[in-house]
Amino acid sequence: MIQSPRFRTLGLYSTDMRFRFIILSLLIIIAAACNDSKRTRSAGPNGSLAAVDNAQNLPLPDIPDSLTTDEEKAAYVVTHFWDGMDFMDRSLSLDTAFMEQNFSNFVSMIPIVTEKTAEDAVKSLVAKASADKEAFNLLIGTADLYLDHPDSPMRNEETYILFLRNFLDAEVMEDYMRDRYEYRLTQAMKNRPGSEAPNFKIVTRDGKVSDMRSLLGAGENILMFYDSDCEHCKEISQRLAGMRFEGDVRVVAIDVAGDRQLWEDRKGDLPDEWTVAYDLDNIEERELFYLPALPTFYILNSSGVILAKDAPL
């Protein structure tokens, strides 16, 4: 994992319902603290003033007294998070540290509001940033880093999809960038949690030809796509082999690299308790799964429904 100060977060991005009450309570406390904090003001190029607190956080909006539930308050804060930001003020909009800090604060709260609120809030943010092409490009880079980088602790493809859609709708996006992000959106929409994983032919290390779905156990299944000639895959496999899981968990390792003889030579290197197989359907070349790098992990249930996509180890 990247241990970098660039990944700044309030720690509110968990979607586990066990933490929902704590998250909402923290949100209210943070909102109150930010509104009471001492603020400095930075003059923009057009003479406007943007209020920023001493910690370089945008001040969260004052929550109207008429909003009484935690859900209503959270929605209000997310909707109005960027109200105090002037994207024409380049001293802020092109300040990488400032934008990353506030972007991480903003996206940390997205999982605790409704999908419609999140969509509207992201759309509003992208529209504001589109006032300045350089600010817009910095926002794209920040979204890539925090929401799509494989080592980001805030990685969240569902939130990234919201940004990708709005980036592509923005006229300010450069043509040379458009094809890249259209492709990335296509990959993001593929194999989403809740969808059924594509089935494909395999051969197991005992020589039986079957299909992927027949390998799944009754509980959760860790599907590891790997390359037998990949040192990183070997390292990750060793780490995975040393883990202990609660409940009925099966590890299904499938070589997708296309060198069957190498797989035959090395298939015995993986733990005996794992189900080890070789892909016979060229799934990487056909792009049946989103495989940004090897190894890539998916979590499937016994019926082949995807529970987690490109899951971190």
Salt bridges, closest charged atoms under 4 A:
ASP16 OD2 - ARG18 NH2 2.54
GLU71 OE2 - ARG20 NH2 3.98
ASP83 OD2 - HIS80 ND1 2.72
GLU100 OE2 - ARG6 NH2 2.53
GLU100 OE1 - ARG8 NH1 3.36
ASP120 OD2 - LYS116 NZ 2.64
ASP132 OD2 - ARG90 NE 2.73
GLU134 OE2 - ARG90 NH1 3.31
ASP144 OD2 - ARG180 NH2 3.80
ASP148 OD1 - ARG184 NH2 2.57
GLU157 OE2 - ARG184 NH2 3.13
GLU157 OE1 - LYS309 NZ 2.82
GLU158 OE1 - ARG192 NH2 2.42
GLU174 OE2 - LYS133 NZ 3.32
GLU196 OE2 - ARG213 NH1 3.35
ASP229 OD1 - ARG266 NH1 3.35
GLU264 OE2 - ARG260 NE 3.46
GLU264 OE1 - LYS267 NZ 2.68
ASP310 OD2 - ARG155 NH2 2.26
